[in-house]
Amino acid sequence: MERTVPGPATAPPPPPGAPLSAGRAHPRPAPDPTGRLDDLLDGVPRPREARATAPTAITAPGPAALSRLRRVRPWRLLPTPTGTPFTFAYTAVLAVTSLVAALADPALVHTLQQGSSTDVAHLVRTPVLVLLASALWIAGGVLSPYAAAFVLVLSALERRIGAARAAGVFLAGHVLATLATEVPVGLAVLAGHLPDSSLHRLDYGISFGVAAGVGALAGLLVPWLRWPLLVSVAGVLLGDLAAFRDPMTDWGHLIALAIGVATWPWVRRPRACA
């Protein structure tokens, strides 16, 4: 008698909607020589192996990419009460003092600004008062380039690191750069290298804090934006120093920029760790 191997038993198909039993594989469809089955399965995802070897088609941006593009809003560069409370409140104060400087009697404005000056004479008598009051004025008014730089730089910085650290960067640049430029003047007067009138020079404004903000913001940018920003700003400041119109203030701007760069390890921390 010839030996034969019995074929697999054919089980009846499960009723519609019934789940497949564990371990049972889906039957693989037989090849269709007519190609009609392939036409019917065009909308069904192909196996991973087939997708890997298929040519990649160039498609239009999806809804997620378009949504990200729509979220780029130019007005987010400006301060808002909820998004950037420190910059918004400070901008409002500077707007008021600039309005006073433009409309009030010039003699009164000069008296106010002289009383807010961070010269050596005022720093010796009331250091805290003049260091804070001097940052309430914009040298040159609202048309000064430092006014626009303050709004844009401090808004961008505060959105990334929060109000407390943005205020800390600004104050560090304003206070430390002021002391770094005024203390040598006082020592030079004591040594007889400068006249006594140097103790009463008019010195106020937000430019040192803005320069520190630029230096700190650069550390949060990608390298292809960070280094062109630093090189261009430092180049402008060095050009002002070479012109020798106000060397002490120009040195203060460079020092403040360096102070901002020195804050990179601090501003790069996550907010929860700051």
URVEN-V272517 format. One record per helix or strand of 3 or more residues. SS is the DSSP state (~ for helix, > for strand). FROM is the first residue (numbers start at 1). LEN is the number of residues. If there is no record, write none. Layout:
ss: {SS/SS}
from: {FROM/FROM}
len: {LEN/LEN}
//
This chain:
ss: {~/~/~/~/~/~/~/~/~/~/~/~/~/~/~/~/~}
from: {36/48/63/74/85/106/120/127/141/145/163/196/207/223/247/264/271}
len: {5/6/8/4/19/10/6/10/3/17/28/5/12/21/16/4/3}
//
